[in-house]
C-alpha cells in the first residue's frame, strides 16, 4: 500500500495552493486525487455560455503567481482554465495528480498514525490528509415530481455539453443565482422562447467590465508592481463591500443601504415594465446572499420572447413545467441553474472519520458546523480541511486559499521543529474560535438585517451563517501566521 507525506483531495485552486505549500515545506512526496478528468475544479467542470469570474481577475488569482495577460477586467472561464493549467505546469503539480479518481472515504488509523484513503481503485495512506473539494462541488437537482418523465433535454449548468445548440428552441431555466445571471443573456440571444423560473430574486449591480488593452498587459508584465497596485486597489473595494457593508451591517447600515440603492437604480434603468421590476426586486437586505454583477441580465426581460415566471412549480410534465395555478409552460430544453448542495449530506464531499471513528459530516450536522481558523477540527489529527465552516475570507476565493497556505506553513513548520508525528487542535481553542466568530457575526447583515426570504447558502441547517469568516482579509492573514502554537497538541515521533 502506497504511503505519502500527504494526500490532497481536489485539483482546483485550493488543492494546488496546498500542494505548492507542501513543496515549500519539503513535504514533496504527495499525491493529488481528482475525480474529474482534468485539473481546475469549478473552472474545469463549468463550461456554460457566459461563464466568467465575478471578481476582477487581478484579484481572483494567486498573489505570488500573477497573470499579466488577462483579456478583460472580469476574465472569461476559458482564461481561468488556462491559468489553472499554467499554475500546474509552473509548479510541477500535474505529475502528482491522478485524474478520474473519486475518493470514497478517509479514516484515521490511530495505531499507525496515518490516514487511510479509499478510492475506487484501492487504498492509499499518508501522514496528512488535505481536503480541497471546494464549497460548491456537489450539484443540486431539485426533486420536482415528474422530472424523470420529461421528454425533452435536461441540462445542469455543471454538465454543459460542448455541442449543445439551443437555437430556435423553447428553453426554461430554473434558478436565478449568479450562474443564471451570466447564462440567461446568452440563452436569450438564441432561444425562440425563454422562460426564467424565479423563486428568489438576486441583488445585481452594474458590472464595470472592459477589455484590458495590450499596452496595459505589457506594462503589467514589464513592471509587476503596477499589477500589484491594481490588485491592492481592487481588494480594497471588495473589503469595503464585505466588511463595511455586510459584516459590520449594524454599524454601517448606510453603506449597505447605498449598495441596495445602486442595485435598485440599475434595475429601474434596465427594465421597462414595473411589474417585472417588482418581481426582480429582492425582499431581503443586500448581502444576505452573494450579490453579483451584470449589465445584461435585467435587460433581457424587456424582450418579447423572454418571460419571468415567479409562480410555484407543481411538477415537471412530459412536455414542460406545470405551475401551481394550473398553467403549463411548454419546453424543449430544461436548464437547471440550481446551484449546489452545500450543507446537507454531501458536506464534506467525502466521508471523513477521525479519532474513535467520528464521522465529520455527521458530527457537524448533529452539533454545529465549526473549524478552528476555518481549517482544522478537534478529533481529526493531521487533517486540514480547506473548505470548512468560517473559512471564507473576503470575496475572492484566493484570499482564503493563501491564508490557509500560511496557516499550513506555521503549523507544519512547528510540527517539524518539534520532531512530532501528529497535530490536533484542542477543544478549548476550537470552542474559543467558534465563540469569537459567532459573536462577531452578531453585527453582520446575517443576524442584524432582514434575511428571512433570502434562502442563502451562507446559512447552514442550524440557521447559522457558518460560511464566511467575519474578519477582514488582513486580519485573517495576520492570524494565519500568529495563531498560538499551543492551540494544538503535538504527539509521537514520525515513522
Backbone torsions as a table, in degrees:
resi	resn	phi	psi	omega
1	UNK	NA	127.0	-177.4
2	UNK	-66.4	138.1	176.9
3	UNK	-123.4	131.3	-177.2
4	UNK	-120.9	166.0	168.8
5	UNK	-63.0	-44.3	-176.4
6	UNK	-151.3	150.9	169.5
7	UNK	-116.6	124.4	177.1
8	UNK	-106.1	126.2	-179.9
9	UNK	-102.6	109.0	179.8
10	UNK	116.2	127.8	-178.1
11	UNK	-112.7	34.2	172.1
12	UNK	-87.0	-163.9	-177.4
13	UNK	-67.1	-30.8	176.4
14	UNK	-66.3	-49.0	179.7
15	UNK	-63.9	-37.9	178.8
16	UNK	-68.8	-37.0	176.3
17	UNK	-62.6	-43.6	177.7
18	UNK	-61.6	-41.9	-179.7
19	UNK	-64.1	-41.5	178.0
20	UNK	-60.4	-41.0	179.5
21	UNK	-68.7	-36.9	176.3
22	UNK	-59.7	-42.8	177.9
23	UNK	-62.4	-40.7	178.9
24	UNK	-61.8	-31.1	-178.4
25	UNK	-87.9	-0.4	-179.8
26	UNK	81.9	12.1	178.0
27	UNK	-100.2	67.2	-168.2
28	UNK	-89.7	-5.5	178.3
29	UNK	-90.9	78.6	-178.3
30	UNK	-134.1	165.8	177.2
31	UNK	-132.9	143.3	177.2
32	UNK	-110.5	119.3	-178.2
33	UNK	-100.8	127.3	-175.7
34	UNK	-132.7	126.4	-178.0
35	UNK	-74.2	-24.6	-178.7
36	UNK	-82.0	176.9	-176.1
37	UNK	-84.1	-7.0	-179.3
38	UNK	-158.2	173.9	-177.2
39	UNK	-84.6	170.4	175.3
40	UNK	118.3	-13.0	177.2
41	UNK	60.9	-128.0	-176.7
42	UNK	-60.8	-26.5	-178.4
43	UNK	-83.7	-10.6	168.9
44	UNK	-89.4	-42.3	-175.0
45	UNK	-71.1	-45.5	-175.4
46	UNK	-85.3	125.8	-178.7
47	UNK	-140.8	21.1	-176.6
48	UNK	-70.5	154.8	179.8
49	UNK	-59.0	137.0	178.5
50	UNK	89.5	-1.7	-177.7
51	UNK	-59.9	128.3	177.4
52	UNK	-159.0	164.0	175.4
53	UNK	-70.7	150.3	173.7
54	UNK	-110.9	15.9	170.2
55	UNK	-125.3	136.1	-177.2
56	UNK	-51.3	136.8	-170.7
57	UNK	-62.7	-28.8	179.1
58	UNK	-64.1	-22.6	177.8
59	UNK	-99.1	-32.9	-179.5
60	UNK	-85.5	68.8	179.1
61	UNK	-172.8	163.5	178.7
62	UNK	-66.8	135.0	178.7
63	UNK	-66.5	-28.1	-178.3
64	UNK	-88.7	-3.6	178.8
65	UNK	-138.4	67.7	-177.9
66	UNK	-69.4	151.6	174.6
67	UNK	-113.7	108.6	-177.8
68	UNK	-77.3	-3.1	-169.7
69	UNK	-111.6	26.3	172.2
70	UNK	-59.6	135.4	-176.9
71	UNK	-78.4	-28.4	-177.8
72	UNK	-135.2	164.8	176.4
73	UNK	-60.1	-40.3	174.5
74	UNK	-112.9	99.6	-170.6
75	UNK	-69.7	145.6	175.0
76	UNK	-70.1	160.6	-175.2
77	UNK	-56.6	-36.9	-178.5
78	UNK	-59.9	-36.0	178.8
79	UNK	-70.0	-32.1	175.6
80	UNK	-68.4	-37.3	175.9
81	UNK	-62.0	-43.6	179.4
82	UNK	-66.2	-36.9	178.4
83	UNK	-63.9	-42.1	177.8
84	UNK	-60.6	-42.6	178.0
85	UNK	-62.3	-41.3	179.3
86	UNK	-61.1	-45.7	-179.3
87	UNK	-61.1	-43.9	-179.1
88	UNK	-60.9	-41.4	179.8
89	UNK	-72.3	-42.4	-176.7
90	UNK	-61.1	-35.4	-175.6
91	UNK	-108.5	13.6	174.3
92	UNK	63.6	37.6	-174.8
93	UNK	-90.4	-30.5	-173.0
94	UNK	-59.3	-37.3	-177.4
95	UNK	-67.7	-15.1	177.1
96	UNK	-98.0	4.6	-176.2
97	UNK	-98.5	141.0	173.1
98	UNK	-119.7	111.7	-177.3
99	UNK	-90.5	161.3	-178.5
100	UNK	63.9	26.6	-177.5
101	UNK	-117.6	100.5	-179.9
102	UNK	-88.3	127.7	177.6
103	UNK	-83.2	127.5	-179.8
104	UNK	-89.5	-42.2	177.6
105	UNK	-163.4	164.8	174.4
106	UNK	-137.7	137.3	179.7
107	UNK	-136.1	146.5	179.2
108	UNK	-86.4	126.2	175.7
109	UNK	-98.8	102.1	-174.6
110	UNK	-67.2	-33.3	-178.6
111	UNK	-67.4	-41.3	-178.1
112	UNK	-96.7	-3.3	177.4
113	UNK	54.0	50.1	174.5
114	UNK	-152.0	167.7	177.9
115	UNK	-94.1	139.8	174.4
116	UNK	-110.7	117.5	-176.0
117	UNK	-110.7	124.8	-177.7
118	UNK	-102.6	126.9	175.0
119	UNK	-119.5	176.4	179.0
120	UNK	-63.9	-19.6	-177.5
121	UNK	-108.8	8.7	177.5
122	UNK	137.7	-165.6	-176.9
123	UNK	-114.6	146.7	174.2
124	UNK	-129.0	156.1	176.4
125	UNK	-129.5	154.7	179.3
126	UNK	-159.5	153.7	175.2
127	UNK	-63.4	-41.4	-174.7
128	UNK	-121.9	143.4	174.1
129	UNK	-118.0	126.7	179.1
130	UNK	-124.1	116.6	177.8
131	UNK	-98.9	125.5	-179.7
132	UNK	-133.9	54.2	-174.6
133	UNK	-87.6	-0.4	176.7
134	UNK	82.0	153.4	177.8
135	UNK	-71.7	-36.6	-173.3
136	UNK	-117.4	76.7	-175.1
137	UNK	-122.6	-8.0	-177.7
138	UNK	-113.9	97.9	-177.5
139	UNK	-57.3	142.1	-178.5
140	UNK	-108.7	127.3	174.2
141	UNK	-114.7	115.0	-178.7
142	UNK	-60.1	140.5	-178.5
143	UNK	-82.8	57.0	180.0
144	UNK	-65.5	135.0	175.4
145	UNK	-58.3	136.1	175.4
146	UNK	84.0	0.7	-173.6
147	UNK	-63.0	-29.8	179.4
148	UNK	-73.3	-14.0	-178.7
149	UNK	-96.8	2.4	179.2
150	UNK	-66.3	128.5	-175.0
151	UNK	-88.8	-10.9	175.3
152	UNK	-84.3	-158.1	-177.9
153	UNK	-104.2	136.5	175.8
154	UNK	-112.5	127.9	-178.2
155	UNK	-129.6	124.3	171.2
156	UNK	-88.8	143.3	-175.0
157	UNK	-62.9	-20.9	177.7
158	UNK	-83.5	-1.6	178.9
159	UNK	-134.7	52.2	-175.5
160	UNK	-77.5	119.7	179.6
161	UNK	-69.0	137.1	-179.4
162	UNK	-63.5	-27.9	-175.4
163	UNK	-99.3	12.5	-176.8
164	UNK	-70.9	123.5	179.1
165	UNK	-120.4	113.1	-177.5
166	UNK	-102.6	15.8	-178.9
167	UNK	-60.2	127.2	176.3
168	UNK	75.4	7.2	-177.3
169	UNK	-94.5	163.3	171.4
170	UNK	-93.2	112.3	-171.1
171	UNK	-116.8	137.5	173.3
172	UNK	-117.9	138.0	177.2
173	UNK	-119.6	122.2	174.8
174	UNK	-99.8	121.2	-179.7
175	UNK	117.4	141.6	178.7
176	UNK	-136.3	40.4	174.6
177	UNK	-86.8	-162.8	-175.2
178	UNK	-62.1	-35.6	178.3
179	UNK	-64.3	-47.5	-179.3
180	UNK	-62.1	-36.7	-180.0
181	UNK	-60.2	-35.2	176.7
182	UNK	-79.2	-37.0	-171.7
183	UNK	-80.3	-41.6	-172.5
184	UNK	-55.1	-46.1	178.9
185	UNK	-60.5	-34.2	178.9
186	UNK	-68.2	-40.4	178.9
187	UNK	-69.1	-35.6	179.7
188	UNK	-62.2	-26.5	-179.7
189	UNK	-71.2	-22.2	-172.8
190	UNK	-121.2	-26.3	-174.8
191	UNK	-73.9	147.5	174.0
192	UNK	-73.6	-39.9	174.7
193	UNK	-138.3	136.3	179.2
194	UNK	-130.1	122.6	176.4
195	UNK	-114.9	124.9	179.4
196	UNK	-105.2	115.8	-179.1
197	UNK	-91.5	112.8	-174.6
198	UNK	-110.7	125.9	170.5
199	UNK	-96.4	-46.2	-178.1
200	UNK	-131.3	121.0	177.1
201	UNK	-68.0	161.0	-176.4
202	UNK	-122.1	145.8	174.1
203	UNK	-73.9	126.4	179.8
204	UNK	-127.7	128.5	177.7
205	UNK	-115.2	160.6	-178.8
206	UNK	-58.7	148.7	-179.0
207	UNK	-108.4	112.1	179.5
208	UNK	-85.3	79.2	-174.7
209	UNK	-114.5	124.0	-179.7
210	UNK	-138.1	155.7	171.3
211	UNK	-62.8	146.0	174.8
212	UNK	-92.7	114.3	-176.2
213	UNK	-57.3	150.7	179.4
214	UNK	-58.6	-33.3	179.6
215	UNK	-64.5	-37.8	178.4
216	UNK	-69.4	-39.5	177.5
217	UNK	-60.9	-42.1	179.0
218	UNK	-65.6	-37.2	178.5
219	UNK	-64.5	-44.8	177.7
220	UNK	-58.7	-40.0	-178.1
221	UNK	-70.8	-39.5	-177.1
222	UNK	-78.4	-36.7	-178.2
223	UNK	-127.4	83.9	-177.2
224	UNK	-55.6	-23.4	179.6
225	UNK	-61.6	-29.6	179.1
226	UNK	-68.6	-38.1	177.2
227	UNK	-70.4	-35.7	176.5
228	UNK	-63.0	-36.6	178.1
229	UNK	-66.0	-41.5	177.7
230	UNK	-63.7	-39.1	178.6
231	UNK	-64.1	-43.7	-179.8
232	UNK	-62.3	-42.4	-179.8
233	UNK	-64.1	-43.9	-179.8
234	UNK	-67.3	-39.3	178.3
235	UNK	-61.3	-39.0	179.8
236	UNK	-61.7	-40.2	178.0
237	UNK	-64.5	-45.6	179.9
238	UNK	-62.3	-38.9	178.7
239	UNK	-64.4	-38.5	178.7
240	UNK	-62.7	-41.5	179.4
241	UNK	-65.8	-48.4	-173.9
242	UNK	-73.1	-52.2	-172.9
243	UNK	-75.5	-53.2	-175.6
244	UNK	-74.7	-44.5	-173.5
245	UNK	-82.0	-26.5	-174.8
246	UNK	-113.5	-55.6	-174.4
247	UNK	-77.1	-27.2	178.7
248	UNK	-110.8	40.2	-174.4
249	UNK	-54.9	-47.7	-174.5
250	UNK	-68.1	-21.8	-179.7
251	UNK	-98.1	-17.4	-176.1
252	UNK	-136.6	50.4	-177.7
253	UNK	-60.7	-29.7	-177.0
254	UNK	-62.6	-35.5	178.8
255	UNK	-70.5	-39.8	177.3
256	UNK	-64.4	-45.6	178.8
257	UNK	-62.1	-37.0	179.0
258	UNK	-63.1	-41.1	177.3
259	UNK	-64.3	-40.5	177.6
260	UNK	-63.8	-40.1	178.6
261	UNK	-65.7	-36.6	176.9
262	UNK	-62.1	-45.0	179.7
263	UNK	-64.3	-40.6	179.7
264	UNK	-67.4	-37.8	177.7
265	UNK	-65.6	-39.3	176.8
266	UNK	-61.4	-41.9	178.4
267	UNK	-65.5	-43.8	-177.5
268	UNK	-63.7	-39.9	-178.2
269	UNK	-79.3	-12.8	-176.0
270	UNK	-99.1	-33.9	-172.6
271	UNK	-113.2	125.1	-175.4
272	UNK	-77.8	-41.1	-172.4
273	UNK	-78.1	123.0	-177.3
274	UNK	-64.4	-33.5	178.8
275	UNK	-66.8	-40.9	177.8
276	UNK	-65.6	-39.9	177.6
277	UNK	-60.3	-43.2	179.5
278	UNK	-62.5	-40.2	-179.4
279	UNK	-67.2	-30.1	-179.2
280	UNK	-87.1	-2.3	-178.2
281	UNK	-89.8	120.0	179.5
282	UNK	-63.7	148.4	176.8
283	UNK	-100.5	9.8	179.4
284	UNK	-118.7	164.9	-177.4
285	UNK	-70.6	149.7	177.2
286	UNK	-57.8	128.6	178.0
287	UNK	100.4	-11.1	178.1
288	UNK	-62.5	-33.5	168.7
289	UNK	-131.3	160.6	-172.5
290	UNK	-60.5	121.0	175.4
291	UNK	-76.6	172.5	179.4
292	UNK	-143.8	177.4	-174.3
293	UNK	-120.9	135.6	173.9
294	UNK	-168.0	142.3	172.7
295	UNK	-101.9	-8.8	-172.7
296	UNK	-111.8	-27.4	-170.4
297	UNK	-56.0	-54.4	-177.0
298	UNK	-61.7	-37.9	-173.1
299	UNK	-66.0	-25.5	-177.8
300	UNK	-64.2	-22.8	-177.7
301	UNK	-77.8	0.2	170.7
302	UNK	-84.5	-13.9	-176.0
303	UNK	-78.7	140.8	-176.7
304	UNK	-64.4	-28.2	-176.2
305	UNK	-91.4	3.1	179.9
306	UNK	-111.9	131.4	-176.3
307	UNK	-127.3	133.9	173.2
308	UNK	-97.1	121.6	-178.2
309	UNK	-114.5	117.4	-178.8
310	UNK	-107.5	0.4	177.6
311	UNK	-70.1	154.5	-179.4
312	UNK	-70.7	139.5	177.2
313	UNK	-81.6	123.1	179.1
314	UNK	-87.0	-45.1	-179.7
315	UNK	-166.7	163.9	171.8
316	UNK	-97.7	126.9	-179.8
317	UNK	-100.3	179.0	178.5
318	UNK	-60.9	-33.1	-174.6
319	UNK	-111.9	6.0	-179.4
320	UNK	165.6	-140.8	-177.1
321	UNK	-127.4	127.5	175.9
322	UNK	-95.0	132.1	-178.8
323	UNK	-97.1	163.9	-176.5
324	UNK	-63.5	-24.2	-179.6
325	UNK	-83.1	3.7	178.0
326	UNK	95.7	-11.5	179.1
327	UNK	-80.0	164.8	-180.0
328	UNK	-136.7	140.5	176.9
329	UNK	-106.3	117.1	-179.7
330	UNK	-77.6	134.4	-175.8
331	UNK	-137.9	148.8	169.9
332	UNK	-96.6	-37.4	-178.8
333	UNK	-135.0	135.7	177.4
334	UNK	-113.3	121.2	-179.9
335	UNK	-104.4	126.6	179.7
336	UNK	-100.3	101.2	172.7
337	UNK	-101.6	54.0	-169.1
338	UNK	-98.0	8.9	171.5
339	UNK	75.1	-145.2	-167.3
340	UNK	-133.9	154.4	174.9
341	UNK	-88.8	96.7	-171.4
342	UNK	-86.5	-50.1	-168.9
343	UNK	-104.3	-8.9	-170.9
344	UNK	-82.6	-143.4	-171.1
345	UNK	-62.0	-20.3	-176.8
346	UNK	-97.5	22.6	176.0
347	UNK	-125.2	114.7	1.4
348	UNK	-69.8	169.5	-172.5
349	UNK	-69.5	-19.0	176.4
350	UNK	-128.3	160.0	176.1
351	UNK	-76.3	124.4	179.8
352	UNK	-123.6	122.2	-179.8
353	UNK	-117.0	122.6	-177.5
354	UNK	-96.9	-147.3	178.9
355	UNK	-57.3	141.9	178.5
356	UNK	58.3	22.7	175.7
357	UNK	74.9	14.9	-179.1
358	UNK	-63.1	126.1	178.1
359	UNK	-86.6	119.5	-173.7
360	UNK	-59.7	-50.3	-178.2
361	UNK	-62.4	-43.2	179.8
362	UNK	-64.7	-39.2	178.9
363	UNK	-65.1	-43.5	178.2
364	UNK	-60.6	-46.1	-176.0
365	UNK	-71.8	-28.5	-179.4
366	UNK	-81.9	-26.9	-179.2
367	UNK	-113.7	-101.4	175.2
368	UNK	-140.7	151.2	174.8
369	UNK	-75.2	125.8	-172.1
370	UNK	-158.7	151.3	174.1
371	UNK	-164.8	131.4	-179.6
372	UNK	-64.9	125.6	-177.3
373	UNK	52.3	21.4	178.3
374	UNK	69.9	23.2	-174.4
375	UNK	-145.3	-27.5	-179.2
376	UNK	-128.0	159.6	-172.6
377	UNK	-137.5	134.6	176.1
378	UNK	-58.7	146.4	179.5
379	UNK	74.7	10.0	176.5
380	UNK	-127.9	82.0	-176.7
381	UNK	-65.4	149.2	174.3
382	UNK	51.0	35.6	-177.4
383	UNK	-123.1	128.8	177.4
384	UNK	-123.9	118.8	-178.0
385	UNK	-111.0	110.4	-175.2
386	UNK	-79.5	-14.8	177.1
387	UNK	-119.3	75.9	-175.3
388	UNK	-119.0	165.1	174.7
389	UNK	-56.5	142.9	176.0
390	UNK	61.7	28.0	-179.4
391	UNK	-100.6	-25.9	-171.3
392	UNK	-77.4	112.5	179.0
393	UNK	-114.3	135.2	-177.8
394	UNK	75.0	-174.1	-179.8
395	UNK	-101.7	-17.4	176.4
396	UNK	-94.8	129.7	-179.4
397	UNK	-59.4	-27.1	-177.0
398	UNK	-69.0	-26.6	174.9
399	UNK	-66.1	-35.4	176.1
400	UNK	-68.2	-48.8	-178.4
401	UNK	-56.8	-46.2	-175.6
402	UNK	-72.3	-31.8	174.0
403	UNK	-64.8	-40.6	-180.0
404	UNK	-69.8	-33.3	174.3
405	UNK	-61.4	-39.4	178.7
406	UNK	-67.0	-40.5	177.7
407	UNK	-62.0	-44.6	176.3
408	UNK	-56.4	-44.5	-178.1
409	UNK	-61.1	-45.1	-179.3
410	UNK	-67.7	-44.7	-175.4
411	UNK	-69.4	-51.0	-177.8
412	UNK	-70.9	-28.5	173.9
413	UNK	-64.8	-41.2	177.9
414	UNK	-67.9	-37.3	177.8
415	UNK	-60.0	-43.7	179.2
416	UNK	-67.4	-40.1	-179.8
417	UNK	-60.3	-37.3	-179.6
418	UNK	-81.2	-12.3	-176.1
419	UNK	67.4	31.0	-176.5
420	UNK	-97.4	164.1	-178.3
421	UNK	-100.3	-30.1	-173.2
422	UNK	-133.8	153.6	169.9
423	UNK	-130.2	153.4	174.0
424	UNK	-157.2	129.8	179.9
425	UNK	-68.2	143.3	-178.1
426	UNK	-78.0	154.6	176.0
427	UNK	-60.6	-38.9	-179.4
428	UNK	-61.1	-50.2	-177.8
429	UNK	-63.3	-40.9	179.6
430	UNK	-63.4	-44.7	-179.4
431	UNK	-64.5	-40.3	179.6
432	UNK	-65.1	-40.7	178.5
433	UNK	-64.6	-44.0	-179.7
434	UNK	-61.7	-42.8	178.1
435	UNK	-62.3	-39.8	-176.8
436	UNK	-67.2	-47.3	-177.9
437	UNK	-69.6	-35.0	178.1
438	UNK	-62.9	-43.0	179.2
439	UNK	-64.7	-41.9	-178.4
440	UNK	-67.2	-31.6	178.1
441	UNK	-69.6	-12.3	178.7
442	UNK	-61.1	-23.8	178.9
443	UNK	-93.8	0.1	-174.7
444	UNK	-82.6	169.1	177.3
445	UNK	-66.2	-24.4	-177.9
446	UNK	-64.9	-34.6	-179.0
447	UNK	-111.1	-25.5	-178.8
448	UNK	-96.5	-13.8	-178.7
449	UNK	-105.1	-169.0	178.9
450	UNK	-104.5	99.8	-178.8
451	UNK	-114.9	12.8	-172.4
452	UNK	-58.2	-34.2	-176.4
453	UNK	-103.3	10.1	-172.2
454	UNK	-75.7	-31.1	-174.4
455	UNK	50.0	51.5	-172.2
456	UNK	-89.8	139.4	176.0
457	UNK	-73.6	-3.8	173.0
458	UNK	-65.0	-24.8	-176.8
459	UNK	-95.5	133.2	177.5
460	UNK	-86.1	176.6	-178.2
461	UNK	-62.2	-17.1	177.1
462	UNK	-84.8	-0.9	-178.8
463	UNK	83.4	13.0	-179.5
464	UNK	-102.0	142.8	177.4
465	UNK	-82.1	79.9	-167.2
466	UNK	-98.6	13.2	-177.1
467	UNK	-94.3	-48.5	-173.1
468	UNK	-86.4	143.3	173.1
469	UNK	-86.4	119.2	-172.1
470	UNK	-81.3	57.0	176.1
471	UNK	-140.9	170.1	173.5
472	UNK	-73.2	162.0	175.5
473	UNK	-60.9	-40.9	179.4
474	UNK	-59.2	-43.4	179.9
475	UNK	-65.7	-42.0	179.7
476	UNK	-61.1	-41.2	179.5
477	UNK	-71.4	-35.4	177.8
478	UNK	-64.6	-44.4	-179.2
479	UNK	-69.0	-27.3	179.6
480	UNK	-65.1	-23.6	179.9
481	UNK	-111.2	2.8	-178.4
482	UNK	-128.8	1.1	-177.5
483	UNK	-58.2	146.5	-178.4
484	UNK	-62.3	126.6	-178.7
485	UNK	-65.4	-25.3	178.0
486	UNK	-82.0	9.1	168.3
487	UNK	-73.6	-7.8	176.5
488	UNK	-117.7	154.3	167.6
489	UNK	-107.8	142.9	-176.3
490	UNK	-121.2	141.1	-176.3
491	UNK	-149.4	162.1	173.1
492	UNK	70.3	177.2	178.1
493	UNK	-122.3	132.7	-178.3
494	UNK	-55.1	141.2	177.7
495	UNK	-68.3	NA	NA
